[in-house]
């Protein structure tokens, strides 16, 4: 009986890719029943000699609301320039607009947006 979250996530993602949403739900239920928890996505970036950590759907970072506002502005500008989000990799059974939200709340995007807000123009952004 696997106890590592990665085994269950991989199985769930394979089912989701195939559109087998009942099997996705069963795999996630099996995780809950066995007490296996998925570690949340986490990214960090160094700005002004300080490490800033962001989680998926972050609500904890002190500047997170400003980050979400900045990201929303960026997405509006990108759409104006022709960007269309690719939601096929959001492996959840949900509406398209919800999938777009999931994409915008990734920890990596939050870290990059924060760095773009705070670093000088042209500075290298490294997200870990």
Phi, psi and omega in degrees: 000113182295140177246356180272131184299329182300325179297316181289320180295317178299314179298314179299317180294324177295316177297317182296318179300326179274000180074020182267073189293328176294321178291326175300312180299320179295319180296318179291323177296318178301319176301311181299313182300326182267002178072024179268127181245138177278133175289133180291151176298139184218134176223151177221155182217145178264126177224126179054046177062024177228139178274128178245124184254137178232139176252163173301135181056038186303138172229003189262321184303137185299336181253017188296325180294320176296323178296313179299319178298316179296317178300318178299319177297317179298316181296318177300315179294319179296319178297320178301328180271002175109001180293135174232120181299139177265100185269004183293343180265003173275106189268056177227147178275091183208170179292159184301317181294328176292321178298322178297321177297317179302317179297322184283346183258012177297144182300324180297317180296321179297317180295317180296315180300317178299314180298318179297326178291324193254336182272156177296149178306132179090354179291151177285134178252122177240119179250133181242000000 
